[in-house]
Amino acid sequence: MSKKLSVDWGHFATILLILGWTIWYYFDARSTSKDTENLLILGPVALLTLILGTITLFQSLYSARLPEQLRPERLTRGELGRVVTLIGSFVLFVFSLPTLGFDGAGAIYICVSMALFGERRPWVLIIFPLVSMGILMTLFQLLVPYDVPAILMPNF
C-alpha cells in the first residue's frame, strides 16, 4: 500500500506560514523577557498552535486521501474576493489606529465587515459597531494600566 502525496499547496503554505510566525513570535518574546509571568499565556498557546498546526500540515500532504466531509471546500471567486477585501480592511484598520483611535477604527472595521458579509440594515450597521466599541473601550479602561488611543471616547 503506497501513500502517494497529494498536496493541497494553498493550505500547506498557509499553515506553514502560521507555524513559522508562531515559532518566530515565541522566540522573539522569550528573548525580550524570560519572566514566567510574561510567558504564562504565550507558551501554552504557542505549543497548542504548533501541535494543531503540525497535524493540519500533515493532513494537507494527503488531502486526496481524506474523507469527503473532511476535505476543505474550494472558495468561489466571490468568496475569495470577500476574504481578500476583509484582509485589506483589517490592514486599513491597523494603519488607521494612530489617526482614528482604537474606537473609531474598530467601529469602522466592524461596520465594513458586517456589510461585506451581508448585513444591510443601516441601524444595525451603525448601532452595533458603536455599542461594541463602547463596551470594548470600557473593558480596556478597566483592564489595562495605560491609555488606549480613542477618538469617539477621548476620556479613555
C-alpha positions in Angstrom: 0.0 0.0 0.0 1.7 3.2 -1.1 0.9 6.5 0.4 1.1 8.9 -2.5 1.3 12.6 -1.7 -1.4 14.8 -3.0 -0.5 18.2 -1.6 -3.1 21.0 -1.1 -0.5 23.7 -1.7 -2.5 26.7 -0.6 -3.5 25.1 2.7 0.1 23.8 3.2 1.7 27.2 2.6 -0.8 29.0 4.9 -0.3 26.5 7.7 3.5 26.6 7.2 3.4 30.5 7.4 1.3 30.3 10.6 3.7 27.8 12.2 6.8 29.8 11.2 5.3 33.0 12.6 4.3 31.3 15.8 7.9 30.0 16.3 9.4 33.4 15.5 6.9 35.2 17.8 7.6 32.9 20.7 11.4 33.1 20.5 11.2 36.9 20.0 9.0 37.3 23.1 11.3 34.9 25.0 14.4 36.9 24.0 12.8 40.1 25.3 11.9 38.6 28.7 12.2 35.1 30.1 10.0 36.1 33.0 7.4 33.3 33.6 4.7 35.8 34.2 5.2 37.2 30.7 5.2 33.8 29.0 2.4 32.3 31.1 -0.2 32.6 28.3 2.1 32.7 25.3 3.9 29.4 26.0 0.9 27.1 26.1 -0.8 29.0 23.2 2.3 28.6 21.1 2.6 24.9 22.0 -1.0 24.2 21.2 -0.7 26.1 17.9 2.3 24.1 16.9 0.7 20.8 17.8 -2.6 21.5 16.0 -0.8 23.2 13.1 1.5 20.2 12.6 -1.4 17.8 12.5 -3.1 20.1 9.9 0.1 20.4 7.9 0.3 16.6 7.6 -3.4 16.5 6.6 -2.7 18.9 3.8 0.0 16.5 2.4 -2.5 13.7 2.0 -5.6 15.8 1.0 -6.9 13.3 -1.6 -7.0 10.5 1.0 -9.2 12.5 3.4 -12.8 11.5 3.6 -15.0 13.9 1.5 -16.5 15.6 4.6 -13.0 16.5 5.9 -11.7 18.0 2.7 -11.5 21.8 2.7 -14.1 23.4 0.5 -13.0 25.3 -2.6 -13.8 29.0 -2.4 -15.7 30.6 -5.2 -14.3 33.8 -6.8 -16.9 35.9 -4.8 -16.0 34.3 -1.5 -12.3 34.7 -2.2 -13.0 38.4 -3.1 -14.7 38.9 0.2 -11.9 37.3 2.1 -9.3 39.4 0.4 -11.4 42.5 1.0 -11.7 41.6 4.7 -7.9 41.2 4.9 -7.5 44.6 3.2 -9.9 46.3 5.5 -8.0 44.8 8.5 -4.8 46.3 7.2 -6.5 49.7 6.8 -7.8 49.2 10.4 -4.3 48.7 11.7 -2.9 51.7 9.8 -5.8 54.0 10.8 -5.3 53.3 14.5 -3.0 56.3 15.1 -5.4 58.8 13.5 -8.8 57.4 14.2 -8.0 55.8 17.6 -9.0 52.3 18.6 -12.6 53.0 18.9 -13.1 54.9 15.6 -11.0 52.5 13.6 -12.6 49.5 15.3 -16.2 50.8 14.7 -15.5 51.3 11.0 -13.8 47.9 10.7 -16.8 46.2 12.3 -19.2 48.1 10.1 -17.3 47.2 6.9 -17.0 43.5 7.9 -20.7 43.3 8.7 -21.7 44.9 5.4 -19.2 42.7 3.5 -20.8 39.6 4.8 -24.4 40.5 4.2 -25.8 42.9 6.9 -27.9 45.5 5.1 -29.9 47.2 7.9 -28.4 50.7 8.3 -29.4 50.9 12.0 -27.6 47.6 12.8 -24.5 48.8 10.8 -24.4 52.0 12.9 -25.5 50.9 16.4 -23.8 47.5 16.8 -20.2 48.8 16.0 -20.6 51.8 18.3 -22.0 49.7 21.2 -19.3 47.1 20.7 -16.5 49.6 20.7 -18.1 51.3 23.8 -18.0 48.0 25.7 -14.5 47.2 24.5 -13.2 50.6 25.4 -14.8 50.4 28.9 -13.2 46.9 29.4 -9.8 48.3 28.2 -10.1 51.1 30.8 -10.7 48.5 33.5 -8.0 46.0 32.4 -5.0 47.9 31.0 -3.0 50.4 33.0 -2.2 52.7 30.1 -4.3 55.0 27.8 -5.8 53.5 24.7 -5.9 56.0 21.7 -9.5 56.9 21.1 -11.5 59.5 19.1 -15.1 58.7 20.0 -14.4 58.2 23.7 -11.5 60.5 24.3 -11.6 60.2 28.1 -10.2 56.7 27.8 
